[in-house]
Amino acid sequence: MSNIFEIAQGTSPVILAFPHTGTDVPPAIWDRLNDNGKLLADTDWHIHHLYKDLLPNVTTLRATFHRYVIDANRDPAGVSLYPGQNTTGLIPDTDFDGKAIWTEGQEPTEADIAARLAAFHAPYHAALLAEIERVKAIHGVAVLYDCHSIRANIPFLFEGRLPDFNIGTDMGRTCDAAIEAATVKIAATAEGYTSILNGRFKGGWTTRHYGKPDTSIHAIQMELAQASHLATEAPPFAYDAEKAGRLRIHLKAILERIEQIAFQLKQKGE
């Protein structure tokens, strides 16, 4: 185990990645955050617990550092995921509400970005790439399922209430059509939940960077509205076991179906 990520290797063709559940912030960085930043409000709270044990033998990789240290789901070159729309960058200047997170005069510098890319972002992605290549070597195919959550109501980022299931495939570019269709179908038929494909969230840098179906590497992002599994979308962001239990039924169905499709794709390639 690294001090910046946790990894559990499995033999399934499916890999679960968790770039935003970490809450570790080195003291020197913590001291530069203002009181608002120290709330760490933009964490993908409890998502690694939500997905725990849903798919046997699945590989998992979880960043333990917080996205305010550096965002593991952003282009290392700093290119915006959503040009023209409000979003947060490689090292965020603000939280999801557009409020400053750094003490005035203590905002990250270009030197900070370079240092954190080397110390956090690059090692996380080196580990992720190694797992993708390892799984593909076993099966001839790998499916990266990038796990996310976000508050359902954030006017700074989007209007209205976010659907419960937000499926991102960069408009179908990052995975086989069967993976996308199966995920959409299960989410759409989940009673009591709402869903959308390539809505406000079309897949972050991780999904877009690794998802290359023509090389038998597929990627899909699932952004869950936190109201679907948290007691409240405000501190202390407590996990609601009853809500989560209902949601896990559908997430399990999605992962199992994706794995089945992966094995079918493997057979096609043989």
N, C-alpha and C positions, 0 to 999 in steps of 0.2 A: 504493500500500500504506500502510495506517495502521500506527502503531507498536503498536496494540492488537489488530489483526486482519489477516489475510491473505485476499485475495479473488482468485478467478479466475473471470471471467465466461464462461459458455458459452451455447449455444443450445438445449440439451436442456430439456424441461419439468421435469426432475429437478434438485433442489438438494440438495447434501450440506452439512450443518452440523456443525462440530466445536467445541462449546463448552468442552471439557475437556481438550484435548491441550496447551494452552499451559503453559509453565513459567516465564514471565517474572514476576518479582516486584520492584517498585520497591524500591530500597535502604531507604527509610524504613519500608516495610512489612516487608521481610526482617529488619531489625534487631529487630523486635518478635516474630518467630516464635521458639519455643524449638527445641531440637535436634531434637525429634520433628517439629515443623512443617517444619523445613528439609529433611526427607527428601522432601517433596512426594509422599508415597506414594500419594495419592489421584488422581494424574494418570491420564487415559485414555491410557496409554503407547502411542505409535507408531500410533495409529488412523488418522491422516491418511496415513501410509505404507501401511498395510494396504489402504486404499481407492484408492490412487493408480492412475490410468489404467484403472480397471475399466469406466468408462462414458465413451465419447467425448463431448466437448462438454458435459460436466456442469459446472454452476456449483458452486464450493466456497467456503465461508466458514469460516475457522478463527480462533477467539480465541487470541491469543498469550499473554494473561495467565493466571495460574494461578487455579484456583477458590478458593484461600485468599485471594486479593485480593478477589474477589467472584465468586459463582457465576452464570454467565450462563444457567444452566438453572433458575433459581429465580424465583418470583414477586417482582417488585420491591417489592410490598407486604409481603413477608415471610410470606405465608400458607404453611403447611406443605403439601407435596405429598401426604404420607401421614399424616393425623391419627391419633394414637394409636400410631404405629410409630416406632421409632428412625430418625432420618434426620439430615441435616446441612442447615443453613440458608443464608440468603442470603450471609452471611459466616460460615463454619463456626467453631464454638467448639472442636470436636474433630475428630479424624480419623475414618475409618470404623470404627475399633476402640473409639471412645469415649474416646480419650486426648487430653488437652489439646495444642493446637498453638501456643498463645501463651505468651510469658513472663508470669509472674504480674504483674498490674498493667498489662499492655500489651494487654489484650484490646480489640478494636475497639469504639468508642463509636457512639452514634447519629449523631454528626457524621461519623464515618468512613464509616458506611453511606451517608449522603446524598452525601458527596463521591465515593465509589467508584461509586455508581449513576450519577452524572452523568459521570464520567470514563471508565468502562469498560462498564458494563451497557447504558446507554442508547445509546451509539454503536454497539455491536455489534448490538443489535436494530434500530436504525435502518437499518443496512447490510443486515441480513437481510430486513427488510420491503421495502426498495427492490429487492432481488433477486427476491423473491417477486412483487412487482408487475411488474417488468420481464419476467420469464419468463411470467407470466400474460398480459401484453399481447401477447406473441408467439404464444402457443398457445391462449389462452382457458382454460388450466388450468395449475396448478403443483403439484408434489409435493415437499414438504420431507421429506427422509430425515435424521433426526437421529442422528448416529453417536456411540456410546458404548462404553465397556468398563469392567469392574470385576473385582476379584479374585473367584474362584469360591467362596472360603470366607471369610465374614466373619460370625462368630456374633453380633456386635453388631447387624447389620442383618437377618440371615435365618438360618434353620436349614438345616443340611445344605449340599450342594454346589449351586451355582446351575447351571441348564442353560446350554449353550453359546450358544444363540440365545434372547434374551429380547425378544420383540416386544411393543411397547406402542402401543395405539391408544385408550387411555382407554375400554375396553369397547366399541370399535367406533365411537366418536363422532368421531374425528379424520380419518378417510379413508373413501373409497368401499369397500364390502364386497369388491369385486374385488381391490383392492390388498392388503387384509388377508389374504384367502383365498390369493392367489398367494404371498405372503411366507411364510405358515404352511406351505403345501404344500412349497415348496422346502426350507425349514428342516427340516421333519419327515422328508423323504425323503433328507436329506443323510447318507450312510452314515458311521457313527462319531461322530455328533454328537447332542446332545439339544436339545430346544427347548420353548418354552412361549409361549402368547399371554396377555398381560395377567396375568402371575403377580405376582411381587414388584415388578416394574417395569412400570407401566402407561402410561408416557410422562410425561416431565417437563413443566415449565411451557412450554417451547418448543413441544412437540407439541400440548399442550392449548390453548395460546393461539392458534396460527396455524391449526390444523387445523379448517377449517370447510367441509366438503364441499358444503354448499348454496351456497357462493360460489365453487366450483370451485378451492378451495385445500385440498389434502389434506396430512396430516402423519402420519408414522409414525416411531417410535423403535426403534432396534436397539441393545440392550445386550448386548455380547458378553462371555462369561467370558474373562478374560485368559489362563487356562490354554490356551485354544484357539490362541493365537498368540505367547505369550511363553515364553522358556526357563524362567523361574521367576517366580512372583508375589511377588518380594522383590527388594530392591536387588541388582544395578543394573537390574532390570526389562528385561532384554535381549530384543530382538526375535528370534524363532526363525523364520528364513526358510523352513525346511522346513514347519513347522506352518502358517505364514502362507500359504505357497503352496497348501496343500490347502484352507485356509479360503477363500481368495480365489476359488476356482472357484465356490463356492456363493454368495458375496456378489455376484460378477459376474452370476450367473444371476438373483439377486433383483433387482438394479438394472435389468438388461435387461428383465425381465418387467414391472417397475413402469413403465418408460418406455413399453413397448408398450401397457399399459393406459391410461396418460396420453393417448397418441395416440387410443386408442379413445374415451375420455371426451371428447376434443376434438371428434371427429367427431359424437358424440351431441349435443353442444351447438351444433353449426353448423346 
